[in-house]
Amino acid sequence: MAKLKFTPEEKAQIVHKIKVYFEEELDQTIGTFEAEFLIEFFGEQVGAYFYNQGLNDAQALIAQKIGEIGDSIYELERPTDFNK
């Protein structure tokens, strides 16, 4: 898995969300450095779990869509004298 890379705008938004969460939910104030450190920590230590779940979800969706396409193709078949 490649290291997560965010644009400066994305990183600023994530940092803001972390800082707001700490303030509202934990009644603690953290600085930008601490929030950036948390982003790196979670990206390195926990990110793979979320990444893998995303891949599993995508794979399940693709399998479902392929099944739907197979069903659609089957519906297009015309009756013949041959049995499959």
RODO-2510 file (C-alpha; in nm, 4 decimals, decimal comma):
residues 84
     n   res          X          Y          Z
     1     m     0,0000     0,0000     0,0000
     2     a     0,1375     0,3372    -0,0986
     3     k     0,1708     0,6040     0,1657
     4     l    -0,1333     0,8290     0,1860
     5     k    -0,0804     1,1664     0,0256
     6     f    -0,3202     1,4553     0,0651
     7     t    -0,3204     1,7920    -0,1006
     8     p    -0,2475     2,0824     0,1331
     9     e    -0,6180     2,1715     0,1209
    10     e    -0,7261     1,8185     0,2090
    11     k    -0,4744     1,7985     0,4920
    12     a    -0,5903     2,1343     0,6298
    13     q    -0,9516     2,0141     0,6253
    14     i    -0,8623     1,6900     0,8037
    15     v    -0,6574     1,8786     1,0626
    16     h    -0,9518     2,1118     1,1203
    17     k    -1,1895     1,8188     1,1707
    18     i    -0,9539     1,6560     1,4221
    19     k    -0,9127     1,9780     1,6162
    20     v    -1,2898     2,0352     1,6253
    21     y    -1,3495     1,6744     1,7355
    22     f    -1,1048     1,7074     2,0239
    23     e    -1,2608     2,0368     2,1284
    24     e    -1,6250     1,9266     2,1073
    25     e    -1,6057     1,5618     2,2095
    26     l    -1,3073     1,5497     2,4438
    27     d    -1,3077     1,9078     2,5689
    28     q    -0,9387     1,9354     2,4818
    29     t    -0,7558     2,1780     2,2606
    30     i    -0,4816     2,0452     2,0369
    31     g    -0,2603     2,2301     1,7956
    32     t    -0,2020     2,1794     1,4275
    33     f     0,1189     1,9835     1,4891
    34     e    -0,0584     1,7375     1,7167
    35     a    -0,3437     1,6928     1,4691
    36     e    -0,0974     1,6321     1,1845
    37     f     0,0851     1,3795     1,4026
    38     l    -0,2445     1,1963     1,4602
    39     i    -0,3096     1,1873     1,0859
    40     e     0,0304     1,0287     1,0255
    41     f    -0,0120     0,7844     1,3143
    42     f    -0,3536     0,6643     1,2012
    43     g    -0,2418     0,6515     0,8396
    44     e     0,0563     0,4317     0,9255
    45     q    -0,0932     0,2192     1,2036
    46     v    -0,4635     0,1911     1,1208
    47     g    -0,4974     0,3060     0,7609
    48     a    -0,4378    -0,0398     0,6146
    49     y    -0,7476    -0,1736     0,7912
    50     f    -0,9673     0,0931     0,6343
    51     y    -0,7916     0,0533     0,2997
    52     n    -0,8434    -0,3228     0,2986
    53     q    -1,2089    -0,2845     0,3952
    54     g    -1,2521    -0,0413     0,1073
    55     l    -1,0982    -0,2940    -0,1299
    56     n    -1,3277    -0,5688     0,0035
    57     d    -1,6304    -0,3434    -0,0395
    58     a    -1,5250    -0,2564    -0,3950
    59     q    -1,4664    -0,6219    -0,4796
    60     a    -1,8096    -0,7198    -0,3444
    61     l    -1,9759    -0,4416    -0,5444
    62     i    -1,7969    -0,5454    -0,8638
    63     a    -1,8978    -0,9097    -0,8094
    64     q    -2,2586    -0,8000    -0,7576
    65     k    -2,2554    -0,5881    -1,0745
    66     i    -2,0970    -0,8692    -1,2769
    67     g    -2,3749    -1,0993    -1,1541
    68     e    -2,6342    -0,8434    -1,2625
    69     i    -2,4711    -0,8175    -1,6058
    70     g    -2,4719    -1,1973    -1,6348
    71     d    -2,8419    -1,2026    -1,5481
    72     s    -2,9115    -0,9301    -1,8056
    73     i    -2,7270    -1,1248    -2,0738
    74     y    -2,9176    -1,4409    -1,9826
    75     e    -3,2465    -1,2502    -2,0233
    76     l    -3,1424    -1,1611    -2,3802
    77     e    -3,1101    -1,5258    -2,4846
    78     r    -3,3598    -1,6538    -2,7352
    79     p    -3,5143    -1,9988    -2,7069
    80     t    -3,3584    -2,2671    -2,9263
    81     d    -3,3865    -2,6398    -2,9684
    82     f    -3,0503    -2,6871    -2,7944
    83     n    -3,0246    -2,7486    -2,4213
    84     k    -2,7354    -2,5990    -2,2275
***
